[in-house]
Structures are given as structure tokens and as C-alpha cells.
Amino acid sequence: MVNETSVKNKILFEIDKKIDHLVKKIELLNYVNPINIESEKERFFNSKYLTDPKFEYPERDFDKFKLHKEFFRLSIGKIEDEVLRDFYEDIIYFYSGLIQCIETVGKGKKFYYNSLRSFGTPTEQDVENAKFILHFESEDETSEIFQPKYSAKESEAFFRDYSKSYDFTYEIKTSKTMGAIAMVSNSAKALVLNENHKFSQNEINILTNHEVGVHMVTTMNGVLHPLQIFSHGFPNNEETQEGLAVFSEYMSGNLTIKRLKELAYRVLAVDSLAKGYSFSRTFRLLHNAYDLDREQAFYIAVRAHRGGGFTKDYLYLSGLKKIYQYYKEGKDLSLLLTGKVSLEFVNDIQYMIDHKYAYPAKHITECYSGNGNTNKTVDFILENLK
């Protein structure tokens, strides 16, 4: 165990503790999800898809100037360990970018440009990969497994049952104001289900692995380390975390062509932001050009346009591609389950474990123990993403 009182580590742990205190206030998804999605959907549909929604957002509950100031007052240069000094410098700039995102939610292009800085935008290759996936025929969507069946309340039992194989507990909440159908709140250690959604058996199969098997696993692992930054998130952790989560769908045998197409549509929706598309134009691209039903087209457009242009959604597909490649190279997936970490810092994670600043992952995603995928078309697609 690291001796936190030693002179060598005292400054490091003081800085980590201060960051822990500061970043509890900046979970971006708490601020970027509109609180009036359903009423604006009705208004948008009534306008024959011509009048862009006017989304409203939760109030920000922190002083942005004070938070910025406190971040940049941290004496990162006094951390003796060069590897960790460089790492925490990256942390400061990453969270500074997230604060800028939060402070501009709902302010159009200002938010979009901050989102670009924090999450990037799809490359030409990302867009080509998305279009490649769309060439494949989806499963029969009239199949029983794809039919909306369970309310959020009824779905809770499936999550509870799946979670019995993990050595942790968490709360399940419901919400009427979220862009996704389910999500893990890292700060609250809770699974949140969308009250407005009816879940199919396929969605239950996907989400138990995706949300609990990865996002809750990394939440619970993240709090176990001497350094709390594992809990809050490394720079650029979204691509790795979402890649791991979709990869769990693949390993558990639940990744479908339908689901891959959904991720491809998200890439195209985010790409439409870079082209300057309005909400209604992105919606029409998905609904008319790609023949998505209007409900699905609306929610994918919401995910991309929320806040003023949230580019994060393209990272699910690029993250899946990178994690799949990492797995095929025979590398250690457990390093990436240690918390809210990033693939690009995998050597730093090992360094921190070796020097007792962190521990190996206690909770491991169950389906990672063996490949349960039997869909040869899915294999072909993943093998051929560039």
C-alpha cells in the first residue's frame, strides 16, 4: 500500500483529493440531456418535421469561474513522479474542457465547438465505416425479441437478476428526462432507466451487459484505488468506455446488425453537425434518406443535437473498432476495467498498478471470459472496419 503521508506522495494525493472534490460537480450528462424532450417531440411531429425543437436544460449548480480557477491553482509541477505529473496535467486540461462544455449547454455553436474540443468529430474513415455497415441487411425487426414489451419498472427485475453474478449493489432509478433509454450515473452509483420507453427483450439483453456489465463494473472498480481519478475519468475515456460496453454486447452474443446500424446512424448524425445541418435536416436525413422510423430518427437526432451539438455519439463505433482490435491482439482487457480509463493510457495504468497507486480490477465483465458471438456477419463487419 502506498504511504500517503510520505513526502514523496503527499502532494500527489493532495492534488488527487482536490480534483476528486472538484469533479463531483461536473458529470456532463447531468446537464446536456433536455428536460422537455417529449413535449418538443410532439411539437416537432405536429410541424411536419419543419420546426426545430426548442430544448430546455437543467440549471448549472456551480460557479464556472471559481471551478476553473481552482483547477489551475493546483500545483501539478510539484508532483515528483514524471509519469504522474504529465498524466495529471492532461487531467486538468481535460476537465477544464468539460467545464466549458457544461457552461455553454444550450448556447448553440458555442457548445458545439467546446464539444468538438472535448470529443472530436468523425473522420472520413469513421463515416465510411458507418456507410459500410448500412449495406448489410438487418435481422427481421418483426421478430418477437425486438418488440417493445417491458416498462422501465418491469425491466428492473432483469437487471437485478443479471447483477447477481457481481459482487456489488446499486440503485435503480427511472427518469422522464433523458436522451438515452438507459444509463449509469457514475456519481450516484445508480442505473437510470427511461420511463418513457418500452424495452424489448433484445434491448434488455444488450443493456444488462452494456450498462451493468461494463459501465457499472468500471464505476465500482474505480472507487477502489488509492487515486480517485480512476473513479471520475481519464482524458478521452468515453471512446474506450463505450467501446468496452458495445464489445460486451458482442462477447455476450447480443450484438446484432440492427444494433450496429444504430451506431452507424449515430455517426452520420454527428457528421451532419459538421456539415451545419439543423435538427430538422438531420432528422430528415435519417427518416427520409435512410428510412428510419420517425421515433428512432428523432431520438438519434436529439442525441446529436442536444446542448447545441454533442459530438460524443460517433465514439461508440470507433471505440468498438479499437477494443475489438485490442482483444484480437490478445491484450489484457482487465486493465481497461480498472475504472473510467482510456486505451491511450494503458501503459500508465500498468505503471500505477506496479507502483501501488492503483489495484488490478476486482470486478470483471462476465461475458469477457469467452466469445459468445455466433453471428458470422457481425464478425465479418468487425473484421473489416478500417
Contacts in CASP RR format, 6 or more apart in sequence:
PFRMAT RR
TARGET T0000
AUTHOR 0000-0000-0000
METHOD contacts of the structure
MODEL  1
MVNETSVKNKILFEIDKKIDHLVKKIELLNYVNPINIESEKERFFNSKYL
TDPKFEYPERDFDKFKLHKEFFRLSIGKIEDEVLRDFYEDIIYFYSGLIQ
CIETVGKGKKFYYNSLRSFGTPTEQDVENAKFILHFESEDETSEIFQPKY
SAKESEAFFRDYSKSYDFTYEIKTSKTMGAIAMVSNSAKALVLNENHKFS
QNEINILTNHEVGVHMVTTMNGVLHPLQIFSHGFPNNEETQEGLAVFSEY
MSGNLTIKRLKELAYRVLAVDSLAKGYSFSRTFRLLHNAYDLDREQAFYI
AVRAHRGGGFTKDYLYLSGLKKIYQYYKEGKDLSLLLTGKVSLEFVNDIQ
YMIDHKYAYPAKHITECYSGNGNTNKTVDFILENLK
1 226 0 8 1.000
1 356 0 8 1.000
2 9 0 8 1.000
2 13 0 8 1.000
2 226 0 8 1.000
2 355 0 8 1.000
2 356 0 8 1.000
2 357 0 8 1.000
3 9 0 8 1.000
4 10 0 8 1.000
4 13 0 8 1.000
4 226 0 8 1.000
8 80 0 8 1.000
8 81 0 8 1.000
11 75 0 8 1.000
11 78 0 8 1.000
11 79 0 8 1.000
11 80 0 8 1.000
12 79 0 8 1.000
12 80 0 8 1.000
12 81 0 8 1.000
12 84 0 8 1.000
12 88 0 8 1.000
12 227 0 8 1.000
13 226 0 8 1.000
13 227 0 8 1.000
15 74 0 8 1.000
15 75 0 8 1.000
15 76 0 8 1.000
15 79 0 8 1.000
15 88 0 8 1.000
16 88 0 8 1.000
16 227 0 8 1.000
16 228 0 8 1.000
16 229 0 8 1.000
17 228 0 8 1.000
18 70 0 8 1.000
18 74 0 8 1.000
19 71 0 8 1.000
19 74 0 8 1.000
19 88 0 8 1.000
19 91 0 8 1.000
19 95 0 8 1.000
19 228 0 8 1.000
19 229 0 8 1.000
19 232 0 8 1.000
20 228 0 8 1.000
20 229 0 8 1.000
20 231 0 8 1.000
20 232 0 8 1.000
22 67 0 8 1.000
22 70 0 8 1.000
22 71 0 8 1.000
22 95 0 8 1.000
23 95 0 8 1.000
23 232 0 8 1.000
24 187 0 8 1.000
24 232 0 8 1.000
25 61 0 8 1.000
25 62 0 8 1.000
25 67 0 8 1.000
26 62 0 8 1.000
26 67 0 8 1.000
26 95 0 8 1.000
26 98 0 8 1.000
26 99 0 8 1.000
26 102 0 8 1.000
27 185 0 8 1.000
27 186 0 8 1.000
27 187 0 8 1.000
28 98 0 8 1.000
28 101 0 8 1.000
28 102 0 8 1.000
29 183 0 8 1.000
29 185 0 8 1.000
30 58 0 8 1.000
30 185 0 8 1.000
30 187 0 8 1.000
31 57 0 8 1.000
31 58 0 8 1.000
31 60 0 8 1.000
31 102 0 8 1.000
31 105 0 8 1.000
32 57 0 8 1.000
32 101 0 8 1.000
32 102 0 8 1.000
32 105 0 8 1.000
32 306 0 8 1.000
32 307 0 8 1.000
32 310 0 8 1.000
33 57 0 8 1.000
33 58 0 8 1.000
33 177 0 8 1.000
33 178 0 8 1.000
33 179 0 8 1.000
33 180 0 8 1.000
33 306 0 8 1.000
34 40 0 8 1.000
34 53 0 8 1.000
34 55 0 8 1.000
34 56 0 8 1.000
34 57 0 8 1.000
34 177 0 8 1.000
34 179 0 8 1.000
34 302 0 8 1.000
34 306 0 8 1.000
34 307 0 8 1.000
35 56 0 8 1.000
35 57 0 8 1.000
35 58 0 8 1.000
35 177 0 8 1.000
36 55 0 8 1.000
36 56 0 8 1.000
36 177 0 8 1.000
37 55 0 8 1.000
37 177 0 8 1.000
37 178 0 8 1.000
37 179 0 8 1.000
37 196 0 8 1.000
37 302 0 8 1.000
38 176 0 8 1.000
38 196 0 8 1.000
40 53 0 8 1.000
40 54 0 8 1.000
40 55 0 8 1.000
41 53 0 8 1.000
41 298 0 8 1.000
43 51 0 8 1.000
43 53 0 8 1.000
44 51 0 8 1.000
44 52 0 8 1.000
44 53 0 8 1.000
44 279 0 8 1.000
44 280 0 8 1.000
44 283 0 8 1.000
44 298 0 8 1.000
45 294 0 8 1.000
45 298 0 8 1.000
49 280 0 8 1.000
49 283 0 8 1.000
49 284 0 8 1.000
49 287 0 8 1.000
49 294 0 8 1.000
50 280 0 8 1.000
51 280 0 8 1.000
52 278 0 8 1.000
52 279 0 8 1.000
52 280 0 8 1.000
53 279 0 8 1.000
53 302 0 8 1.000
55 106 0 8 1.000
55 302 0 8 1.000
55 306 0 8 1.000
55 307 0 8 1.000
57 105 0 8 1.000
57 106 0 8 1.000
57 307 0 8 1.000
60 102 0 8 1.000
60 103 0 8 1.000
60 105 0 8 1.000
64 99 0 8 1.000
64 102 0 8 1.000
64 103 0 8 1.000
67 99 0 8 1.000
68 96 0 8 1.000
68 99 0 8 1.000
71 92 0 8 1.000
71 95 0 8 1.000
71 96 0 8 1.000
71 99 0 8 1.000
72 92 0 8 1.000
72 96 0 8 1.000
74 88 0 8 1.000
74 92 0 8 1.000
76 85 0 8 1.000
76 88 0 8 1.000
76 89 0 8 1.000
76 92 0 8 1.000
77 85 0 8 1.000
77 89 0 8 1.000
79 85 0 8 1.000
79 88 0 8 1.000
81 355 0 8 1.000
83 348 0 8 1.000
83 351 0 8 1.000
84 352 0 8 1.000
84 357 0 8 1.000
87 345 0 8 1.000
87 348 0 8 1.000
88 229 0 8 1.000
90 235 0 8 1.000
91 229 0 8 1.000
91 234 0 8 1.000
91 235 0 8 1.000
93 235 0 8 1.000
94 118 0 8 1.000
94 234 0 8 1.000
94 235 0 8 1.000
94 236 0 8 1.000
97 114 0 8 1.000
97 117 0 8 1.000
97 118 0 8 1.000
98 118 0 8 1.000
100 114 0 8 1.000
100 117 0 8 1.000
100 118 0 8 1.000
101 111 0 8 1.000
101 114 0 8 1.000
101 115 0 8 1.000
101 118 0 8 1.000
104 110 0 8 1.000
104 111 0 8 1.000
104 114 0 8 1.000
105 111 0 8 1.000
105 307 0 8 1.000
105 308 0 8 1.000
106 307 0 8 1.000
106 308 0 8 1.000
107 307 0 8 1.000
107 308 0 8 1.000
108 307 0 8 1.000
108 308 0 8 1.000
108 309 0 8 1.000
109 308 0 8 1.000
111 307 0 8 1.000
111 308 0 8 1.000
111 309 0 8 1.000
111 310 0 8 1.000
112 273 0 8 1.000
112 308 0 8 1.000
112 309 0 8 1.000
112 311 0 8 1.000
115 308 0 8 1.000
115 309 0 8 1.000
115 310 0 8 1.000
115 311 0 8 1.000
115 312 0 8 1.000
116 311 0 8 1.000
119 238 0 8 1.000
119 310 0 8 1.000
119 311 0 8 1.000
119 312 0 8 1.000
119 315 0 8 1.000
120 311 0 8 1.000
121 270 0 8 1.000
121 271 0 8 1.000
121 273 0 8 1.000
121 274 0 8 1.000
121 311 0 8 1.000
121 314 0 8 1.000
122 130 0 8 1.000
122 267 0 8 1.000
122 270 0 8 1.000
122 271 0 8 1.000
122 274 0 8 1.000
122 314 0 8 1.000
122 318 0 8 1.000
125 386 0 8 1.000
126 267 0 8 1.000
126 271 0 8 1.000
126 314 0 8 1.000
126 317 0 8 1.000
126 318 0 8 1.000
127 267 0 8 1.000
127 268 0 8 1.000
127 271 0 8 1.000
128 386 0 8 1.000
129 264 0 8 1.000
129 267 0 8 1.000
129 317 0 8 1.000
129 318 0 8 1.000
129 321 0 8 1.000
129 385 0 8 1.000
129 386 0 8 1.000
130 263 0 8 1.000
130 264 0 8 1.000
130 265 0 8 1.000
130 267 0 8 1.000
130 268 0 8 1.000
130 271 0 8 1.000
130 317 0 8 1.000
131 264 0 8 1.000
131 268 0 8 1.000
132 381 0 8 1.000
132 384 0 8 1.000
132 385 0 8 1.000
133 257 0 8 1.000
133 260 0 8 1.000
133 261 0 8 1.000
133 263 0 8 1.000
133 264 0 8 1.000
133 317 0 8 1.000
133 381 0 8 1.000
134 261 0 8 1.000
134 264 0 8 1.000
134 290 0 8 1.000
136 257 0 8 1.000
136 260 0 8 1.000
136 261 0 8 1.000
136 377 0 8 1.000
136 381 0 8 1.000
137 257 0 8 1.000
138 256 0 8 1.000
138 257 0 8 1.000
138 258 0 8 1.000
138 261 0 8 1.000
139 146 0 8 1.000
139 256 0 8 1.000
139 257 0 8 1.000
139 258 0 8 1.000
141 258 0 8 1.000
144 201 0 8 1.000
145 200 0 8 1.000
145 201 0 8 1.000
145 202 0 8 1.000
146 200 0 8 1.000
146 201 0 8 1.000
146 202 0 8 1.000
146 258 0 8 1.000
147 200 0 8 1.000
147 201 0 8 1.000
148 197 0 8 1.000
148 198 0 8 1.000
148 199 0 8 1.000
148 200 0 8 1.000
149 198 0 8 1.000
149 199 0 8 1.000
149 200 0 8 1.000
149 201 0 8 1.000
150 158 0 8 1.000
150 198 0 8 1.000
150 199 0 8 1.000
150 200 0 8 1.000
150 201 0 8 1.000
150 204 0 8 1.000
151 195 0 8 1.000
151 198 0 8 1.000
151 199 0 8 1.000
152 174 0 8 1.000
152 193 0 8 1.000
152 194 0 8 1.000
152 195 0 8 1.000
152 197 0 8 1.000
152 199 0 8 1.000
153 174 0 8 1.000
154 199 0 8 1.000
155 193 0 8 1.000
155 199 0 8 1.000
155 204 0 8 1.000
156 172 0 8 1.000
156 193 0 8 1.000
158 204 0 8 1.000
158 208 0 8 1.000
159 172 0 8 1.000
159 191 0 8 1.000
159 207 0 8 1.000
159 208 0 8 1.000
159 211 0 8 1.000
159 212 0 8 1.000
160 172 0 8 1.000
162 208 0 8 1.000
162 209 0 8 1.000
162 212 0 8 1.000
162 213 0 8 1.000
163 169 0 8 1.000
163 170 0 8 1.000
163 212 0 8 1.000
163 216 0 8 1.000
165 366 0 8 1.000
166 212 0 8 1.000
166 213 0 8 1.000
166 216 0 8 1.000
166 217 0 8 1.000
166 220 0 8 1.000
166 363 0 8 1.000
166 366 0 8 1.000
167 362 0 8 1.000
167 363 0 8 1.000
168 216 0 8 1.000
168 220 0 8 1.000
168 363 0 8 1.000
170 189 0 8 1.000
170 190 0 8 1.000
170 191 0 8 1.000
170 216 0 8 1.000
170 219 0 8 1.000
170 220 0 8 1.000
171 188 0 8 1.000
171 189 0 8 1.000
171 190 0 8 1.000
171 191 0 8 1.000
172 190 0 8 1.000
172 191 0 8 1.000
172 192 0 8 1.000
172 193 0 8 1.000
173 185 0 8 1.000
173 188 0 8 1.000
173 190 0 8 1.000
173 191 0 8 1.000
173 192 0 8 1.000
173 193 0 8 1.000
174 192 0 8 1.000
174 193 0 8 1.000
174 194 0 8 1.000
174 195 0 8 1.000
175 192 0 8 1.000
175 193 0 8 1.000
175 194 0 8 1.000
175 195 0 8 1.000
176 194 0 8 1.000
176 195 0 8 1.000
176 196 0 8 1.000
178 192 0 8 1.000
178 194 0 8 1.000
179 194 0 8 1.000
179 299 0 8 1.000
179 302 0 8 1.000
179 303 0 8 1.000
179 306 0 8 1.000
180 194 0 8 1.000
180 303 0 8 1.000
181 193 0 8 1.000
181 194 0 8 1.000
181 197 0 8 1.000
181 199 0 8 1.000
181 203 0 8 1.000
181 207 0 8 1.000
182 191 0 8 1.000
182 192 0 8 1.000
182 193 0 8 1.000
182 194 0 8 1.000
182 207 0 8 1.000
182 211 0 8 1.000
183 191 0 8 1.000
183 192 0 8 1.000
183 211 0 8 1.000
183 215 0 8 1.000
184 190 0 8 1.000
184 191 0 8 1.000
184 192 0 8 1.000
184 211 0 8 1.000
184 212 0 8 1.000
184 215 0 8 1.000
184 216 0 8 1.000
184 219 0 8 1.000
185 191 0 8 1.000
185 192 0 8 1.000
186 215 0 8 1.000
186 219 0 8 1.000
186 231 0 8 1.000
186 232 0 8 1.000
186 340 0 8 1.000
189 216 0 8 1.000
189 219 0 8 1.000
189 220 0 8 1.000
191 211 0 8 1.000
191 212 0 8 1.000
191 216 0 8 1.000
193 199 0 8 1.000
199 207 0 8 1.000
202 254 0 8 1.000
202 256 0 8 1.000
202 258 0 8 1.000
205 252 0 8 1.000
205 254 0 8 1.000
206 249 0 8 1.000
206 254 0 8 1.000
206 255 0 8 1.000
206 259 0 8 1.000
209 245 0 8 1.000
209 248 0 8 1.000
209 249 0 8 1.000
209 251 0 8 1.000
209 252 0 8 1.000
209 254 0 8 1.000
209 365 0 8 1.000
209 367 0 8 1.000
210 245 0 8 1.000
210 246 0 8 1.000
210 248 0 8 1.000
210 249 0 8 1.000
211 245 0 8 1.000
213 245 0 8 1.000
213 248 0 8 1.000
213 365 0 8 1.000
213 366 0 8 1.000
213 367 0 8 1.000
214 241 0 8 1.000
214 244 0 8 1.000
214 245 0 8 1.000
214 248 0 8 1.000
214 337 0 8 1.000
214 365 0 8 1.000
215 241 0 8 1.000
215 245 0 8 1.000
217 337 0 8 1.000
217 361 0 8 1.000
217 363 0 8 1.000
217 364 0 8 1.000
217 365 0 8 1.000
218 241 0 8 1.000
218 244 0 8 1.000
218 337 0 8 1.000
218 338 0 8 1.000
218 339 0 8 1.000
218 340 0 8 1.000
218 341 0 8 1.000
219 231 0 8 1.000
219 339 0 8 1.000
219 340 0 8 1.000
220 362 0 8 1.000
220 363 0 8 1.000
221 230 0 8 1.000
221 337 0 8 1.000
221 338 0 8 1.000
221 339 0 8 1.000
221 361 0 8 1.000
221 362 0 8 1.000
221 363 0 8 1.000
222 230 0 8 1.000
222 231 0 8 1.000
222 338 0 8 1.000
222 339 0 8 1.000
222 340 0 8 1.000
223 230 0 8 1.000
223 231 0 8 1.000
224 230 0 8 1.000
224 359 0 8 1.000
224 362 0 8 1.000
225 231 0 8 1.000
225 338 0 8 1.000
225 339 0 8 1.000
225 352 0 8 1.000
225 357 0 8 1.000
225 358 0 8 1.000
225 359 0 8 1.000
226 356 0 8 1.000
226 357 0 8 1.000
226 358 0 8 1.000
227 352 0 8 1.000
227 357 0 8 1.000
227 358 0 8 1.000
230 338 0 8 1.000
230 339 0 8 1.000
230 340 0 8 1.000
230 341 0 8 1.000
230 358 0 8 1.000
231 339 0 8 1.000
231 340 0 8 1.000
232 340 0 8 1.000
233 339 0 8 1.000
233 340 0 8 1.000
233 341 0 8 1.000
234 340 0 8 1.000
234 341 0 8 1.000
234 342 0 8 1.000
234 345 0 8 1.000
235 342 0 8 1.000
235 344 0 8 1.000
235 345 0 8 1.000
236 342 0 8 1.000
236 344 0 8 1.000
237 340 0 8 1.000
237 341 0 8 1.000
237 342 0 8 1.000
238 312 0 8 1.000
238 315 0 8 1.000
239 315 0 8 1.000
239 318 0 8 1.000
239 319 0 8 1.000
239 322 0 8 1.000
239 342 0 8 1.000
239 343 0 8 1.000
240 319 0 8 1.000
240 322 0 8 1.000
240 323 0 8 1.000
240 336 0 8 1.000
240 341 0 8 1.000
240 342 0 8 1.000
240 343 0 8 1.000
241 340 0 8 1.000
242 315 0 8 1.000
242 316 0 8 1.000
242 319 0 8 1.000
242 320 0 8 1.000
243 315 0 8 1.000
243 316 0 8 1.000
243 319 0 8 1.000
243 320 0 8 1.000
243 322 0 8 1.000
243 323 0 8 1.000
244 323 0 8 1.000
244 333 0 8 1.000
244 336 0 8 1.000
244 337 0 8 1.000
244 365 0 8 1.000
246 255 0 8 1.000
246 259 0 8 1.000
246 263 0 8 1.000
246 316 0 8 1.000
246 317 0 8 1.000
246 319 0 8 1.000
246 320 0 8 1.000
246 323 0 8 1.000
247 320 0 8 1.000
247 323 0 8 1.000
247 324 0 8 1.000
247 327 0 8 1.000
248 365 0 8 1.000
248 367 0 8 1.000
248 368 0 8 1.000
249 255 0 8 1.000
249 259 0 8 1.000
250 320 0 8 1.000
250 324 0 8 1.000
250 373 0 8 1.000
250 378 0 8 1.000
250 382 0 8 1.000
251 365 0 8 1.000
251 367 0 8 1.000
251 368 0 8 1.000
251 370 0 8 1.000
251 371 0 8 1.000
251 372 0 8 1.000
251 373 0 8 1.000
252 367 0 8 1.000
252 372 0 8 1.000
253 367 0 8 1.000
253 372 0 8 1.000
253 373 0 8 1.000
253 374 0 8 1.000
253 375 0 8 1.000
255 373 0 8 1.000
255 375 0 8 1.000
255 378 0 8 1.000
256 375 0 8 1.000
256 378 0 8 1.000
257 375 0 8 1.000
257 377 0 8 1.000
257 378 0 8 1.000
257 381 0 8 1.000
260 317 0 8 1.000
260 378 0 8 1.000
260 381 0 8 1.000
262 296 0 8 1.000
262 300 0 8 1.000
263 316 0 8 1.000
263 317 0 8 1.000
263 320 0 8 1.000
264 317 0 8 1.000
265 286 0 8 1.000
265 290 0 8 1.000
265 292 0 8 1.000
265 296 0 8 1.000
265 300 0 8 1.000
266 300 0 8 1.000
266 303 0 8 1.000
266 304 0 8 1.000
266 313 0 8 1.000
266 314 0 8 1.000
266 316 0 8 1.000
266 317 0 8 1.000
267 313 0 8 1.000
267 314 0 8 1.000
267 317 0 8 1.000
268 285 0 8 1.000
268 286 0 8 1.000
268 290 0 8 1.000
269 282 0 8 1.000
269 285 0 8 1.000
269 286 0 8 1.000
269 300 0 8 1.000
269 301 0 8 1.000
269 303 0 8 1.000
269 304 0 8 1.000
269 313 0 8 1.000
270 304 0 8 1.000
270 311 0 8 1.000
270 312 0 8 1.000
270 313 0 8 1.000
270 314 0 8 1.000
271 314 0 8 1.000
272 281 0 8 1.000
272 282 0 8 1.000
272 285 0 8 1.000
272 304 0 8 1.000
273 282 0 8 1.000
273 304 0 8 1.000
273 305 0 8 1.000
273 309 0 8 1.000
273 311 0 8 1.000
277 285 0 8 1.000
279 301 0 8 1.000
279 305 0 8 1.000
282 301 0 8 1.000
282 304 0 8 1.000
282 305 0 8 1.000
283 294 0 8 1.000
283 297 0 8 1.000
283 298 0 8 1.000
283 301 0 8 1.000
286 292 0 8 1.000
286 296 0 8 1.000
286 297 0 8 1.000
286 300 0 8 1.000
286 301 0 8 1.000
287 293 0 8 1.000
287 294 0 8 1.000
287 297 0 8 1.000
290 297 0 8 1.000
292 300 0 8 1.000
300 313 0 8 1.000
303 310 0 8 1.000
303 313 0 8 1.000
304 310 0 8 1.000
304 311 0 8 1.000
304 313 0 8 1.000
317 385 0 8 1.000
320 382 0 8 1.000
321 382 0 8 1.000
321 385 0 8 1.000
322 343 0 8 1.000
323 333 0 8 1.000
323 336 0 8 1.000
323 343 0 8 1.000
324 382 0 8 1.000
324 385 0 8 1.000
326 333 0 8 1.000
326 336 0 8 1.000
326 343 0 8 1.000
327 333 0 8 1.000
331 346 0 8 1.000
333 365 0 8 1.000
333 368 0 8 1.000
334 360 0 8 1.000
334 361 0 8 1.000
334 364 0 8 1.000
335 341 0 8 1.000
335 346 0 8 1.000
335 349 0 8 1.000
335 350 0 8 1.000
335 353 0 8 1.000
335 361 0 8 1.000
336 343 0 8 1.000
336 346 0 8 1.000
336 349 0 8 1.000
337 361 0 8 1.000
337 363 0 8 1.000
337 364 0 8 1.000
337 365 0 8 1.000
338 349 0 8 1.000
338 353 0 8 1.000
338 358 0 8 1.000
338 359 0 8 1.000
338 360 0 8 1.000
338 361 0 8 1.000
339 361 0 8 1.000
341 349 0 8 1.000
349 358 0 8 1.000
352 358 0 8 1.000
353 359 0 8 1.000
353 360 0 8 1.000
373 379 0 8 1.000
END
